[in-house]
Amino acid sequence: MKDRKQLMHEINVASFTVDEAVLFLDTHPDDSKAMAYYQEWSQKRRDLVRTYEKQFGPLTNDSVADTDKFSWLDEPWPWEGGNC
Amino acid sequence: MWIYEKRLQYPVNITQTNAKLAQVIISQFGGPDGELAASQRYLSQRYTMPDKVAKGLLTDIGSEELNHMEIVCAIIYQLTKNLSIEEIKASGFDKYYVDHTTALWPQAAGGVPFNACQFQSKGDAITDLTEDLAAEQKARTTYDNILRLIDDPEICDPIRFLRAREIVHFQRFGEALRHIQESLDSNNFYAFNPEFDRP
């Protein structure tokens, strides 16, 4: 099992890759190589986010898994050094 | 609409407070070439943008600027955390502190408050994209100036990330401008305003 820091680092890497691919595709929408790259990395990102949320808590306020407690508030906010 | 993800686009972990540098870096929150102005510039311009490439780009870059604003605010927050009154007085942070304590408030390094006149939303595709190109360069210069004032690698690292983004955005806005110009009369790009006139 990956530790939290490592997993968040991988989410940051995958998310940034998707951000970059999106801006490139905005101005090159017919580039099939870029499109394949985008699909590969957005799938990777989705898988990493799912793994992270299962182990460490929600990254968005609609993905709180706990049934008895609203854990959205429990983990530190990113500017507090949480999730970095 | 937007969905908040509980992470920064680029991590910020500053262990040494420095209220003097915070007062300089705050310009990239609320200053003339800061991230708040950048986000509002692009997100305001997009509604009447007639071209689908530019409309998408303004939405995506405008959203990324909100991430950058959060990174800049995280840097300032961490640089001014747990300051003592002695440190506040010695660093000259007292003039900010008296009005905002250590809360985040958008202003330029010189104390000038954020003002919507720091950006334009003109309603002319060529005008707005030219403004956007200039805005990315102005922000890049500001980050260059900030980097000359800093040697702490914990601060330099996220600032370098933000600087690099300005260059990528400049490239993309240039491509969007070229795309729009290709759909216009090359003998006179200004024969009509594609955002208003119906030729």
Interface residues (C-beta under 8 A of the other chain):
Chain A: M8 I11 N12 S15 F16 D19 E20 V22 L23 F24 D26 T27 H28 P29 P58 L59 T60 N61 D62 E75 W77 P78 W79 E80 G81 G82 N83 C84
Chain B: I3 Y4 E5 K6 R7 L8 Q9 Y10 P11 V12 N13 V53 G56 L57 D60 I61 E64 E70 C73 A74 Y77 Q78 V168 H169 R172 E175 A176 H179
